[in-house]
Amino acid sequence: MTVVISCVNLKGGVGKTAIAVNFAAFCGMKGYKTLLVDLDPQTNATFSSISPEKWGAHKKTKGTVADLLGVRNTDHAEGSDVTASDVILKDVFEGVDLVPSDLSLFTIDLDIGARTAREKLLKKSLKDIMGDYDIVVCDCPPNLTLPTQNALAISTHYVVPVSPDFLSSLGIALLIGRVKKFGEDMELEIKNAGIVLSRVGRQSNFRDRTTADLRKQFSGNMLKSEIKERSVITEATAKNRSVFEMGDAAAKREFAAVSEEILKKVGLKK
């Protein structure tokens, strides 16, 4: 069975995309055939993997995740339906394929809000290729709108990246409750594969207290490993590379440790 992991949070700026992209890259390096699905209209996971020029050309001729969700953006095959096989970009990292995102997802709730079974559009689009992958990683927008719902509808697990500040931690309990309710409504069991402390900056009394409170409140779900705030992560994004290609030993060690913990949580570890 393919393991599908969504990276979700109700707040932006918590390192969600960095974790999704580099976890996918780690899985590919470890020999797992991996698909990275970018469902965030900000397209950060997409541009962490490919250049804007490559994305533009691919969008025009092949399509993006928006096409799979029913927002037609391409002139593909004389108007015929775009399939997942069309949209997927092969080998953006070692062992990792990509379904790129699109800016039109910003208004997708208005575009397809009246569609029946609108939470299952991605599931329907990917059903024929899911068996080709060991792991699917979904990068979601910082909300619970239709793109995130479509990701959760195919997910076996979800990961919650959070930075050690007051605002970032406020919505975790709400998020966990809403994911549980969504799973019940969809008759799915979506397991929590970890809360990840990310973008950890300089040590301070406030951040130490926040971290301690998080580890106490969510002790069963908090991963032991943390990811610090590092400029190399931004540099890797700008170069369309994973941190594992950047020569920063500390960053590689942190992302590898987090990835290993997630793989253990979902029952996959080589």
N, C-alpha and C positions, 0 to 999 in steps of 0.2 A: 504494500500500500504506500502511495506517495505521501510523504509528510509535507504539510503545507503550513507555513508559519507566517503570520501577519505581524508586522511591527506597528503598534498603535499607541497613541497618546492623544489626549484632548488638547494639549498645549504644544505649540511649535518651539523650535530652538532647543530641543533636548537631546539632539544627537541621534534621532530616529533613523534618518537616512544613512548616516555613516555606519550605524550598526547593521542595517539591512544590507547595504552594498558590500561591506567587508565581511559580514557573516556569509553571504552568498559566495564571495571570492574564496573564503577559507574552505567552504564545503567543496567547491570545484577543485581546489588544490588537493583536497583529501580524497579525491576520486569519486565523489558523489556527483551525478549528473544533475545540474542545478538550473532552475529557471527563476530569474528575477523579474517580478512584475511591478512596474511603477504605476501606482494608482493615484499619486499626488499630482494635481494640476501644476504645481510649482516645478515639476519635472526634474527635481534635484538628483534623484537616483539615475535617471536617464543620462543627465549631463555629467554625472560622476563616471559614466561608463563609455559614452561616445561623445563626439564633438557636436556642437549645434548644427554644423554643416551636414554631417552625416545623418543627424536626426531629421533635418528638413527634407533631404532627398528621400529618405526612407518613408517619412510621413506622406509625401506627395505620391509615391508610387506603390507603397505597400500598406501603409496605414499604421495606426497606433492602437493603444488599448481603448481609446474613445470609439473607434470603429467596432470593436468587439462588444462595447456596451451600447451600441445602437445609435451613436452620433457619427453620421457619415462625413468623413473628411477627405476621402480620396476619390480618384477616378479609376480605381482598380478594375481591371478586366471588364471593361465596357459596362460598368455598373453592377457587376455580379457581387454577391456577398463576400466580404472580406473574412478570411478564416484566420485562426491562430497561427497556422503554418505560414501564412502570408506575412503576418505582422512580426513574428519572432526574428530578432537579430541574433545570429549565431556567434558564439565564442567571443563575447565582449571581454571576458576574462577566461582564464583556463578553466574549461569545464562548465562555463556559465553562459547561458543564453538570456536574452532580454526581450521583454515586451515593453516598449517605450510608452511614455505617457504623452499627454497633450494638454495644452492650455484650455481647450474647450471643456475639460472636466470641471472647471470653475462653475459652469452653469448647467451641469448635467442633471441636477435635481429638477430644474425647470424643463429641460429638454425631454426627459423620459419619466417624469414624475407620475404620469398617468398610465404608464405601461403596466400590464399585468406581470406578476412574477419578476419585477424589476430587480430584486435582490439576487436573482439567480442567472442574470445575463452572462456574467463572467464564467460561471460554472458550466453553462451550456456551451459557451464558446471554446472552453479549454478541454472539454471532456474527451475529445479524440486524441489529444496529445499528452494528457496527464501521465499516462503510463510510460512515457519516454523519459520521465524524470524521477529521481530519488527524492529530491527536495524542491519545493517551490517556496520562494520568499517574496512576500508582498509588502511593499512600502506604501503606507497609507497616509492620507492627509490628516492634519490634527483636528479631526472631528469624527462624528459617527454618521455622516451623510452617505449617499448611495455608493460612492466608490469604496468606502470602508466596509459598508454592509456587503457589497459583492465580494470583497476579499474575505471577510469573516465567513461567508456562506460556503467557501471552499476550504476553509482552514480546519486543520486538526489541532493547531496550537496557536498561541499568540504570545508576543514578547512586548513588555512595556519599558521602553527607555525613559529614564527620568534624571534630571539634573538636581543636585542637592540644594535647591532653593525652595522657599515657602510656596510660591505660586505653582511651581512645577509639581509639587507633591500633593496639592489640594485635591485634584480630580482623580487620583488613582483609585480610591474606593468606589467612586461613582462609575468610573470606566469599567472596573472589574464586574460590578453589578450589572451594568448595561450589556456587557458582552455575555454574561451568564444568561440574562433574560433573552437576548437575541438568539442564543443557541437553543434555549428552550422553545422559543417561538418557531424556530426553523427545524426543530427536532434533531439538533446536532449537539455533540459534546465537544466543546472547544476548550482545550486545556491550557492553563497558564504555564508557559515554559520559562518564566522568569521575569523579574523586574530588574533592570540593569541600571546601575548608577553610571551616568555618562556626563561628559563635559565637566568633570571634577576639576575645579581650579585650585588656587592657593588655599592652604589650610587656614581656617578661621574658627573661632568659637561658635559662630552662628551656623556655619556649614557642618561643623562637627555635630552640633545638636540636631540639626535637620537630618543628617545621615543616621544618627543613632535612633531618632524617632522613627524613621522609615524602616530601619532594620528591626525595630521592636514591633511596629504595627503590622508589617508584612513579612514577618520572619520566615514563614514557610515558602515564600516566593522569591525573596531577594537572592540574587546571585552573589557569590563571594567576591568575584572579580569586578573591578571597576575600570572605567576608561577615563583617562585624564584629558583635559583640554590641551590640544597640541596643534601647532601651526602646520605640521606635516599632514594632518587630515585635510585641511583646506587646500594645501598644495597638491595632494593626491587627486582631489576632486577636479582641480583646474587642469590637471594633466590626463584626466580620464583613466586613472589608475587606482588600484587598491592600495591600502597602506602596506601590504606585504611586498609591494614592488618599489617601495620608497627608501629602503635602506635605513630606516629608523628602528633600531632594535627594541626600544622600549614600547613604541606604538605597536609593533608587530606582536610583541609578547602579550600586551594587554588585550588586543583584539582576538588573538589566538586563545587566550584563557577564557574570555567570555564565550567565544564560539564553541569551545570544548564543553563548557558547562551547559550551553543550550542543547548541543547534540546529545549529551547525557540525559538531559531532561526529557527529550523526545524519543529516547530509546535508540538513537543512532550514534555509534561511536566506533570508528575504525582504528 
